[in-house]
């Protein structure tokens, strides 16, 4: 796995964690921010052929 792929997957994992935390805390604004970030990261992964595991987030 190259550095780009590893970094992208790590960012996705961190964003999913931040999203879960925001949901648990009831922070609706932060939930929206994290969802947007996650969408962007997943789109970037798809554009570069990086397979992202399916998450329940």
FENWODA-V658993 format. One record per backbone hydrogen bond with DSSP energy under -0.5 kcal/mol. CO is the residue of the C=O (numbers start at 1). NH is the residue of the N-H. If there is no record, write none. Layout:
BEGIN
co=CO nh=NH
co=CO nh=NH
END
This chain:
BEGIN
co=2 nh=6
co=3 nh=7
co=4 nh=8
co=5 nh=9
co=6 nh=10
co=7 nh=11
co=8 nh=12
co=9 nh=13
co=10 nh=14
co=11 nh=15
co=12 nh=16
co=13 nh=17
co=14 nh=18
co=15 nh=19
co=16 nh=20
co=17 nh=21
co=18 nh=22
co=19 nh=23
co=20 nh=24
co=21 nh=25
co=22 nh=26
co=22 nh=27
co=23 nh=26
co=26 nh=28
co=27 nh=31
co=28 nh=32
co=29 nh=33
co=30 nh=34
co=31 nh=35
co=32 nh=36
co=33 nh=37
co=34 nh=38
co=35 nh=39
co=36 nh=40
co=37 nh=41
co=38 nh=42
co=39 nh=43
co=40 nh=44
co=41 nh=45
co=42 nh=46
co=43 nh=47
co=44 nh=48
co=45 nh=48
co=45 nh=50
co=46 nh=49
co=49 nh=51
END
